[in-house]
Amino acid sequence: MVDEKIKKDLIEQFKKGTFNLDRDFKDYFKLNKEYSETDPDFIDFIKDIQKIFQVKINDADFNFWLNISNGKIEYDFNVHPNPDVVILMTKKVLTEIILGKIDPAISYMAGKINIIGSVSDALLLGKLLKFSVSKMLE
């Protein structure tokens, strides 16, 4: 079951545009993990993904990896030893992607995101971020 208090708090932050990586990101990932275990649409969205995404934030001491495989999500806030793709961006860019203010593909083409590995894999993570926010706001 999804933690309704976390969901309510995050929805409020999204609607106000005050989502903050330092304060809200761990709850955001916790909620995504819960969706991956309970929500049929979310389960269907991730079922065929078999990737490890590493995100490094250039302007802050903030890293995380996300492993999506076998229909499950694992994550941690450090550097993964063997990611499939590494995505580098600023804190502001990641926040704006999560809030839906900017598109990940356009940000990549504008040079705001650097990718080491498959661009299509990295853009898949962007689609997942958008999908997860839309799920919360349902």
C-alpha positions, 0 to 999 in steps of 0.5 A: 500500500502506498504511504498516503501521508508521503503522497499527500505531502509530495502532491502539495510540494508538486502543486506549489512548485516547491519540491526540494531535492534535499527535503523531498527526494527520498520520500519521492523514491520511497513512493515510487518503490511502493507504486512499483509493488502495488500499482498495476499501471506502474508495474506494467510500465516498468516490467520490461525495463532491465537497467541501472541508472546512475544520476550524478548532480554536478553542483551538489554532493548528491548522487543516486542510482536506480536499478529497475529489473525483473519488475522491481525498483531498487535505489540508493543514494551513492555511486553504483559500481556498474551502471548501464547509463550515467546521467549528469545534470544540475540540481535545478535541472533534475528538480525541474524535470520532476516538476514537469517544467522541462522535458528531459529530451529537450534538456539533453539537446540543449546541453543541460544533461550529459549522458555516458552510455545509451541516450535512449536508456537515459531518456527512459529514466526521464519518461519514468520520472514523468510517469511517476509524477502523473501517477501521484497526481491522479 
